[in-house]
Structures are given as C-alpha cells and as structure tokens.
Amino acid sequence: MILIKGSRVLDPASGTDSRADLVIEDGVIKEICPPDTFGGRAEADYDQVIDGTGLVTAPGLVDVHVHFRDPGLTYKEDIHSGAAAAAKGGFTTVVCMANTKPLADNEETLRYILEEGKKTGIHVLSCAAVSKGFKGEELTDMEGLLAAGAAGFTDDGIPLMDGPFVLKAMEEAARLDTVISFHEEDKAFIRENGINHGAVSDQLGIYGSPSLAEDALVARDCMIALETGARIDVQHISSGYSVELVRLAKKLGADVWAEVTPHHFTLTENAVLEYGTLAKMNPPLRTELDRQMLIAGLKDGTIDMIATDHAPHSREEKDKPLTEAPSGIIGLETALSLGIEHLVKAGHLTLVELMKKMSLNPARLYKLDCGRIHEGAPADLVIFNENETWTADRFVSKASNTPFLGKTMTGKVRYTICGGKVVYQDQTSIS
C-alpha cells in the first residue's frame, strides 16, 4: 500500500480542491481520508509513504497527441524513451499518432505499438490511420483496427483534402462510435510550412503558412461533423478564427472537440526570430491576437484539451536552414509547467480547470477510465509542486528540440503514479 499524506487533492470531475490523505492499494485509490489521519493506520503499515505537504495530487495527465516515432524513426524517439518522458512530465496515458514507418494503417503495426507500450509502465495507446497509406483515397479497415485496439483514427501530419472522402470517413466513424482527429492545413494555401504568413515571414522574405489554410479545413470538417454526427477532434488549433468556427459548430450541436498545444498558447510568430527552427511547427505559431483568442477558447470551454503534439527530431535535422528543417517540438516534459505559468499563474484558469483540460477531458474524448480522483478509481496520479522552479535542460526524451530549452519553468512534477506504481520520482523528492 502507498499513502499520500496531506496533499492538496484536485478532482476535475467533481471540482474538489481540498487537502486529504490518499490510500492506494491493488492499483486503485482505496480510500480518500481527512488529512493526517493515514486511513486509520500507522505510517509503518504502508509500503511507501509520500509526504504531500505543500504538494498537489491530481489525476495523471492524458495526452491525446504524441509522436513516439516507433517503429521506423527511433533515432528521434522510441516508445520507451517517449513513455519515460511522459512519466517525467506527469502523464500516465498517451495516444500515439499513426505516422510511423510503416504507418499504423494495419493491425500488425498497431499491435506492435500497443505491445511495446505495455512494457513502459504507463498507458500507451495509439490511433490508427484513417486512409490506407495516408493517401486520403481509401478507408482503412476501421472496424478491424478498433477490434485490434485502436483508440481512434487520424492521418495527422497529412491533411485529408478530399471532402467526399472525409464525409465517408466520418460516416463510418459515427457508425462505429469512434473518434477521428484532424490535422487542418490546406496545402494549397501554403508555400513554406511551419512559419506563419505575416509580419515575421515578410521580414524573413518568405510567404509562409496563412491561418486561412487552417480555417478553411476547420470550417469544412465542422460542418461535415454536424451533418454526420461524428465525434471529431480539431488537432493543435492555432488560429483565432478557427476557435470561432469551433465555437459556432458546438453551438449548432456538432460533436466537435478541440485541442491546443502549450507552445501555441505561450508563444507567437516572433519566437521564430529568436529560436529559428526550434520554433518551427505545423501549424505555425501565429500572432498575439491569435494567442489571446486561444486562451479565450480555453477559458470558455471552446477548446476542450491541452495536448503536446510531442514531435522529436534530431539536432542535425533541426540545424538545417529554416525552410528545410522539419517542423515540430517536444513537449511532454514542459507541458504542465507551461500550463501552470501561462494559464494558472496568469489568472486564466484555476488548477482544477487546468486538470480538466489536461486529464479529464482528454479521457472523456476517448472514453477512458481515468482523469478522476475518487475511491475505486485507477491510481493514475501526478504529484507536483505548483510553485517550484526548475531548468528545462535535461530531458528524458531522446530529443531536445524545443524553444524552452534552458528556460526556468514553474511547476515541477515530483511523482507520477500509474496503476498504483510509482513510475517517476524526482530525485529531490523525499519519500
């Protein structure tokens, strides 16, 4: 048994925010007791006692958008290093994207990812591809892939451009009661990806990627979702206009969810001038107005989730010229801190509301049994100090491609517990 004594316990499902003792046994939360009562036992009766004084205990974080590059590109990341980075960041469940090599458009590749994930200590789930070969022409065997364990479906990284195909895919998703997640960037409007079309791209002498590329596909897919009744996820939303489109679609009754990354609600296109390729991602960082509209969407519930889009690349790849380097940054180890600093400390969200965006709502999207703290719930937990500072200079991930490299962060994970087992413990923590 594990005792977490006297911490501030947050449950986003009930809105609870109070000090308590938690007793963990056989992989579940056995008891939630008044603080410092120890569940009616002596501390010596427990296998491990975690002193939660000054710490916060919340449901383990759930990330619905990660790239672990496994199989095929494991020099960037693999399932085990990615899962370790997730655990260090407080995540107990992650959903991998399907753009591996080979693609997860078949049961064999999907099963490999899931089986390797079972060896990591956290819950590693995976989406399967919507289209065979990511070509956007022929549906995968969605029913068979669901039976093989797919969490949902996405061609993330390659936008689905054919409207009638998207309609067919959503109709099948609605029939199967599953989720399709969409990378919304119409390539017809993009000349150089990863950099916003605007003042910074003008300064760099390139055209870049306008928000229109995102807005056009978000509008289309919101309306197809409304027509079909399908449950969809608008991935890594970056445009303020797209937030307005999702807001309207929800008002009309569409089952549309939206996710935003920490880098999109933290940084603007100006970061490209300072950090170069480390601030290049798809969709790109946009304007301060867009950033403020993203935060407004988080505050009013238009944006349901915070997801990292953890996208590792090698140093050699990111050292290429701006227009040649791959897009994407890592995010699992910095996400919670960025949420605390730029949303909670800035007065936009409470800690309970942040946990709703980072644990409860992502779990609800995929109908997972996590994201809540109550007696009998799985003991998937993160314990952190919301005020402790640390330097983002030593990553468990194989990669370090992030503009936050070397930055002082606020909010430090002390323990991550998954299935009742401690899968990460900060070296400075005292047990």
C-alpha positions as CSV (number, residue, x, y, z in Angstrom):
1,M,0.0,0.0,0.0
2,I,1.0,3.6,-0.6
3,L,0.0,6.5,1.5
4,I,0.0,10.0,0.1
5,K,-0.5,12.2,3.2
6,G,-1.7,15.7,3.4
7,S,-1.5,16.9,-0.1
8,R,-3.9,19.2,-1.9
9,V,-6.1,16.8,-3.9
10,L,-7.8,18.0,-7.1
11,D,-10.6,16.2,-8.9
12,P,-11.7,17.9,-12.0
13,A,-14.7,15.7,-12.4
14,S,-16.3,16.8,-9.1
15,G,-14.5,20.1,-8.8
16,T,-13.0,19.0,-5.5
17,D,-10.0,21.0,-4.3
18,S,-9.1,20.1,-0.7
19,R,-6.4,18.6,1.5
20,A,-6.7,14.8,2.0
21,D,-4.8,11.6,2.6
22,L,-5.0,9.1,-0.3
23,V,-4.6,5.3,0.3
24,I,-3.5,3.3,-2.8
25,E,-3.8,-0.5,-2.9
26,D,-4.0,-3.0,-5.7
27,G,-3.7,-0.4,-8.4
28,V,-6.7,1.7,-7.3
29,I,-7.5,4.6,-4.9
30,K,-8.8,2.6,-1.9
31,E,-9.6,5.5,0.4
32,I,-9.7,9.3,0.5
33,C,-9.4,10.3,4.1
34,P,-9.3,13.5,6.1
35,P,-5.7,14.9,6.1
36,D,-3.2,13.4,8.5
37,T,-5.5,10.5,9.6
38,F,-3.5,8.0,7.5
39,G,-6.6,5.9,6.7
40,G,-6.8,4.9,10.4
41,R,-3.4,3.1,10.2
42,A,0.1,3.8,11.3
43,E,2.6,5.1,8.8
44,A,4.6,1.9,9.4
45,D,1.7,-0.1,7.9
46,Y,2.4,1.2,4.4
47,D,4.9,0.0,1.9
48,Q,5.6,3.7,0.9
49,V,4.6,7.0,2.4
50,I,4.7,10.1,0.3
51,D,4.7,13.3,2.2
52,G,2.3,15.6,0.3
53,T,2.9,18.7,2.4
54,G,2.9,21.7,0.0
55,L,2.2,19.4,-3.0
56,V,-0.7,18.9,-5.3
57,T,-2.1,15.5,-6.2
58,A,-4.2,15.3,-9.4
59,P,-5.3,12.7,-11.9
60,G,-2.4,11.6,-14.1
61,L,-2.2,13.7,-17.2
62,V,-3.6,12.4,-20.5
63,D,-2.0,13.5,-23.8
64,V,-4.1,12.7,-26.9
65,H,-1.4,13.7,-29.3
66,V,2.2,12.4,-29.3
67,H,4.7,11.1,-31.8
68,F,6.9,8.4,-30.5
69,R,8.5,7.7,-33.9
70,D,8.3,3.9,-33.3
71,P,8.5,1.9,-35.5
72,G,10.8,3.3,-38.1
73,L,12.4,6.6,-36.8
74,T,13.7,5.5,-33.4
75,Y,16.8,7.7,-33.6
76,K,14.4,10.5,-32.8
77,E,12.4,8.8,-30.1
78,D,11.1,5.3,-29.3
79,I,8.1,4.0,-27.3
80,H,10.2,3.5,-24.2
81,S,12.0,6.9,-24.2
82,G,8.8,8.6,-25.1
83,A,6.9,7.0,-22.3
84,A,9.7,7.9,-19.9
85,A,9.5,11.5,-21.0
86,A,5.7,11.3,-20.5
87,A,6.1,9.9,-17.0
88,K,8.6,12.7,-16.1
89,G,6.0,15.2,-17.3
90,G,3.2,13.7,-15.2
91,F,1.4,11.9,-18.0
92,T,0.0,8.4,-17.3
93,T,-1.8,8.0,-20.6
94,V,-0.7,9.0,-24.1
95,V,-2.2,8.5,-27.5
96,C,0.3,8.0,-30.3
97,M,-0.2,9.2,-33.8
98,A,-0.2,6.8,-36.8
99,N,2.5,8.4,-38.9
100,T,5.2,5.8,-38.1
101,K,7.2,3.8,-40.6
102,P,5.5,1.6,-41.5
103,L,2.3,3.6,-41.0
104,A,-0.2,2.3,-38.4
105,D,-2.7,1.6,-41.1
106,N,-2.6,-2.1,-40.4
107,E,-3.2,-4.4,-37.4
108,E,0.4,-5.7,-37.3
109,T,2.0,-2.3,-36.8
110,L,-0.8,-1.2,-34.4
111,R,-0.3,-4.3,-32.3
112,Y,3.5,-3.8,-32.2
113,I,3.0,-0.2,-30.8
114,L,0.4,-1.4,-28.2
115,E,2.5,-4.4,-27.1
116,E,5.7,-2.3,-26.7
117,G,3.6,0.3,-24.8
118,K,2.6,-2.3,-22.2
119,K,6.2,-2.7,-21.2
120,T,6.7,1.0,-20.3
121,G,4.8,1.5,-17.0
122,I,2.3,4.0,-18.4
123,H,-0.7,3.5,-20.7
124,V,0.5,3.9,-24.3
125,L,-2.5,3.9,-26.7
126,S,-2.4,4.5,-30.4
127,C,-4.6,5.8,-33.2
128,A,-4.7,4.1,-36.5
129,A,-4.7,5.7,-39.9
130,V,-7.9,6.9,-41.5
131,S,-6.7,6.2,-45.0
132,K,-4.5,3.5,-46.4
133,G,-1.0,4.8,-46.9
134,F,-2.0,8.2,-45.7
135,K,-3.1,8.8,-49.3
136,G,-6.6,10.1,-48.4
137,E,-8.2,7.9,-51.0
138,E,-9.3,4.6,-49.4
139,L,-10.5,3.9,-45.9
140,T,-8.6,1.6,-43.7
141,D,-10.4,-1.3,-42.1
142,M,-11.6,0.9,-39.2
143,E,-13.8,-1.8,-37.6
144,G,-10.9,-4.3,-37.7
145,L,-8.4,-1.8,-36.3
146,L,-10.8,-0.9,-33.5
147,A,-11.0,-4.6,-32.6
148,A,-7.2,-4.7,-32.6
149,G,-7.1,-1.9,-30.0
150,A,-7.0,1.4,-31.9
151,A,-8.0,4.3,-29.7
152,G,-9.3,6.3,-32.7
153,F,-8.2,7.4,-36.1
154,T,-6.0,10.1,-37.7
155,D,-3.8,10.9,-40.6
156,D,-2.1,13.5,-38.5
157,G,0.7,15.2,-40.4
158,I,-1.1,14.8,-43.7
159,P,-4.3,16.8,-44.1
160,L,-7.2,15.0,-45.7
161,M,-8.0,17.1,-48.7
162,D,-10.9,15.2,-50.4
163,G,-14.2,16.4,-49.0
164,P,-16.3,13.3,-50.1
165,F,-13.7,11.0,-48.6
166,V,-13.8,12.9,-45.3
167,L,-17.6,12.6,-45.4
168,K,-17.3,8.8,-45.9
169,A,-14.8,8.5,-43.1
170,M,-17.0,10.5,-40.7
171,E,-20.0,8.4,-41.5
172,E,-18.0,5.2,-40.7
173,A,-16.7,6.8,-37.5
174,A,-20.2,7.7,-36.5
175,R,-21.4,4.1,-37.2
176,L,-18.5,2.7,-35.1
177,D,-18.8,5.4,-32.3
178,T,-15.2,6.3,-32.6
179,V,-13.1,9.5,-32.9
180,I,-11.4,11.0,-35.9
181,S,-8.7,13.6,-35.2
182,F,-7.9,16.1,-38.0
183,H,-4.7,17.9,-39.0
184,E,-6.3,21.0,-40.5
185,E,-3.9,22.7,-43.0
186,D,-4.9,23.1,-46.7
187,K,-1.6,22.8,-48.5
188,A,-3.0,24.8,-51.5
189,F,-2.6,28.0,-49.4
190,I,0.9,27.2,-48.0
191,R,4.2,28.0,-49.7
192,E,6.6,27.3,-46.8
193,N,5.2,25.4,-43.9
194,G,5.9,25.9,-40.2
195,I,6.1,29.7,-40.2
196,N,3.0,32.0,-40.0
197,H,2.3,34.1,-43.1
198,G,2.6,37.6,-41.6
199,A,5.0,40.2,-40.3
200,V,7.7,37.7,-39.4
201,S,7.5,35.8,-42.7
202,D,7.7,39.1,-44.5
203,Q,10.8,40.0,-42.5
204,L,12.3,36.6,-43.4
205,G,11.5,37.1,-47.1
206,I,9.2,34.1,-47.4
207,Y,5.4,33.7,-47.7
208,G,4.8,31.0,-45.0
209,S,1.5,29.4,-44.0
210,P,-1.6,31.6,-43.5
211,S,-4.3,30.9,-41.0
212,L,-6.6,30.6,-43.9
213,A,-5.1,27.2,-44.5
214,E,-6.3,26.1,-41.1
215,D,-9.6,28.0,-41.1
216,A,-10.8,26.6,-44.4
217,L,-10.5,22.9,-43.4
218,V,-11.8,23.5,-39.9
219,A,-14.9,25.1,-41.4
220,R,-15.4,22.2,-43.8
221,D,-14.9,19.5,-41.2
222,C,-17.0,21.1,-38.5
223,M,-19.9,21.2,-41.0
224,I,-19.4,17.6,-42.1
225,A,-19.3,16.6,-38.4
226,L,-22.6,18.4,-37.9
227,E,-24.1,16.6,-40.9
228,T,-22.9,13.1,-39.9
229,G,-23.0,13.3,-36.1
230,A,-19.4,12.1,-36.0
231,R,-17.1,12.9,-33.0
232,I,-14.1,14.7,-34.2
233,D,-11.0,16.4,-32.7
234,V,-9.6,19.5,-34.3
235,Q,-5.9,19.0,-33.5
236,H,-3.3,21.6,-32.4
237,I,-5.6,24.6,-33.1
238,S,-3.6,27.7,-33.8
239,S,-5.9,30.3,-35.4
240,G,-8.2,32.6,-33.5
241,Y,-10.7,32.3,-36.4
242,S,-10.7,28.5,-36.1
243,V,-11.6,28.9,-32.4
244,E,-14.6,30.9,-33.5
245,L,-15.5,28.3,-36.0
246,V,-15.4,25.5,-33.4
247,R,-17.4,27.7,-31.0
248,L,-20.1,28.0,-33.7
249,A,-20.1,24.3,-34.5
250,K,-20.5,23.4,-30.9
251,K,-23.4,25.9,-30.6
252,L,-25.0,24.3,-33.7
253,G,-24.8,20.9,-32.0
254,A,-21.8,19.3,-33.7
255,D,-19.7,16.8,-31.6
256,V,-16.5,18.8,-32.2
257,W,-13.6,18.8,-29.7
258,A,-10.5,20.9,-30.0
259,E,-7.0,20.7,-28.6
260,V,-4.3,23.4,-28.2
261,T,-0.6,22.9,-27.5
262,P,1.3,24.7,-24.8
263,H,3.5,26.3,-27.4
264,H,0.6,27.8,-29.2
265,F,-0.9,29.4,-26.1
266,T,2.5,30.5,-24.9
267,L,4.5,31.8,-27.9
268,T,3.9,33.9,-31.1
269,E,5.4,34.1,-34.5
270,N,8.1,36.3,-33.1
271,A,9.7,33.3,-31.5
272,V,10.9,32.2,-34.9
273,L,13.2,35.2,-35.0
274,E,14.7,34.3,-31.6
275,Y,14.8,30.5,-31.8
276,G,14.8,29.7,-35.5
277,T,13.9,26.1,-36.4
278,L,13.2,25.3,-32.7
279,A,10.1,27.5,-33.1
280,K,9.0,25.9,-36.4
281,M,6.0,23.7,-36.2
282,N,2.8,22.7,-38.1
283,P,0.5,24.6,-37.7
284,P,2.8,27.6,-37.0
285,L,3.0,29.9,-34.1
286,R,0.7,32.9,-35.0
287,T,0.0,36.4,-33.8
288,E,-0.6,37.7,-30.3
289,L,-4.2,38.2,-31.2
290,D,-4.5,34.5,-32.1
291,R,-2.8,33.5,-28.9
292,Q,-5.2,35.6,-26.9
293,M,-8.2,34.0,-28.8
294,L,-6.8,30.6,-28.0
295,I,-6.7,31.4,-24.3
296,A,-10.3,32.8,-24.5
297,G,-11.3,29.5,-26.1
298,L,-9.7,27.6,-23.2
299,K,-11.5,29.8,-20.7
300,D,-15.0,29.4,-22.2
301,G,-14.7,25.7,-23.0
302,T,-14.5,26.0,-26.8
303,I,-11.1,24.4,-26.6
304,D,-11.5,21.2,-24.6
305,M,-8.0,19.9,-24.2
306,I,-4.3,20.7,-23.9
307,A,-2.2,18.2,-26.0
308,T,1.5,18.5,-26.6
309,D,2.0,17.3,-30.2
310,H,5.3,15.9,-28.8
311,A,7.4,15.8,-32.0
312,P,11.0,14.8,-31.5
313,H,13.7,15.5,-34.2
314,S,17.4,15.1,-34.1
315,R,19.7,18.1,-33.7
316,E,21.1,17.5,-37.2
317,E,17.6,17.8,-38.7
318,K,16.8,21.0,-36.7
319,D,20.2,22.5,-37.6
320,K,19.1,22.7,-41.3
321,P,18.0,26.0,-42.8
322,L,14.7,27.3,-41.7
323,T,12.8,26.4,-44.8
324,E,14.4,22.9,-44.9
325,A,14.3,21.8,-41.3
326,P,11.3,19.6,-40.2
327,S,8.5,21.1,-38.2
328,G,7.7,20.2,-34.6
329,I,9.0,20.4,-31.0
330,I,9.0,18.1,-28.0
331,G,6.5,18.9,-25.2
332,L,5.8,16.2,-22.7
333,E,8.3,17.3,-20.0
334,T,7.4,21.0,-20.1
335,A,3.6,21.0,-20.7
336,L,2.4,21.1,-17.1
337,S,4.8,23.9,-16.2
338,L,3.7,26.0,-19.2
339,G,0.0,25.5,-18.2
340,I,0.7,26.5,-14.6
341,E,2.8,29.5,-15.5
342,H,0.8,30.9,-18.5
343,L,-2.7,29.9,-17.6
344,V,-3.0,29.4,-13.8
345,K,-0.4,32.0,-12.6
346,A,-1.7,34.4,-15.3
347,G,-5.2,34.1,-13.9
348,H,-6.9,32.5,-16.9
349,L,-7.7,29.1,-15.4
350,T,-7.7,27.6,-11.9
351,L,-5.7,24.5,-11.2
352,V,-8.8,22.4,-11.3
353,E,-9.7,23.8,-14.7
354,L,-6.2,23.1,-15.9
355,M,-6.6,19.5,-14.8
356,K,-9.8,19.3,-16.7
357,K,-8.0,20.3,-19.9
358,M,-5.1,18.0,-19.3
359,S,-6.7,14.9,-17.8
360,L,-10.4,14.7,-17.5
361,N,-11.5,16.0,-21.0
362,P,-8.8,14.0,-22.9
363,A,-10.0,10.9,-21.1
364,R,-13.6,11.7,-22.0
365,L,-12.8,12.1,-25.7
366,Y,-11.5,8.6,-25.8
367,K,-13.9,7.2,-23.1
368,L,-11.1,6.2,-20.9
369,D,-11.4,5.2,-17.3
370,C,-9.1,7.9,-15.9
371,G,-8.9,11.6,-15.3
372,R,-10.7,11.5,-12.0
373,I,-9.9,11.0,-8.3
374,H,-12.4,9.0,-6.3
375,E,-12.5,5.9,-4.3
376,G,-12.2,2.9,-6.6
377,A,-10.7,4.9,-9.4
378,P,-7.5,3.7,-11.0
379,A,-4.5,5.0,-9.2
380,D,-3.1,7.1,-12.1
381,L,-1.9,10.2,-10.4
382,V,0.6,13.1,-10.7
383,I,2.0,14.8,-7.6
384,F,3.6,18.2,-8.2
385,N,4.7,21.4,-6.6
386,E,3.0,24.3,-8.4
387,N,5.5,26.9,-7.2
388,E,8.8,25.0,-7.5
389,T,11.1,26.2,-10.3
390,W,13.4,24.1,-12.4
391,T,15.5,24.5,-15.5
392,A,14.5,22.7,-18.8
393,D,18.0,21.5,-19.7
394,R,18.0,17.7,-19.1
395,F,15.3,15.8,-21.0
396,V,14.5,12.1,-20.7
397,S,13.3,12.3,-24.3
398,K,16.0,11.4,-26.9
399,A,15.4,14.9,-28.4
400,S,15.8,18.4,-27.1
401,N,14.2,20.4,-30.0
402,T,12.2,23.0,-28.0
403,P,12.4,26.8,-27.7
404,F,12.1,26.2,-23.9
405,L,15.5,24.6,-23.7
406,G,17.4,26.2,-20.8
407,K,14.4,28.2,-19.6
408,T,13.3,28.4,-16.0
409,M,10.0,26.7,-15.6
410,T,7.4,27.0,-12.8
411,G,5.7,23.9,-11.5
412,K,7.6,20.6,-11.0
413,V,6.4,17.0,-11.1
414,R,7.6,15.2,-8.0
415,Y,5.9,11.8,-8.6
416,T,4.0,10.1,-11.3
417,I,2.0,7.0,-10.3
418,C,0.4,4.7,-12.8
419,G,-1.7,1.7,-11.9
420,G,-0.7,2.1,-8.3
421,K,3.0,2.0,-9.1
422,V,5.5,4.9,-8.9
423,V,6.8,5.2,-12.5
424,Y,8.6,8.5,-11.9
425,Q,10.1,10.1,-8.8
426,D,12.0,13.4,-8.9
427,Q,15.5,13.0,-7.4
428,T,14.9,15.8,-5.0
429,S,11.6,14.3,-3.6
430,I,11.5,12.7,-0.2
431,S,9.6,9.5,0.4
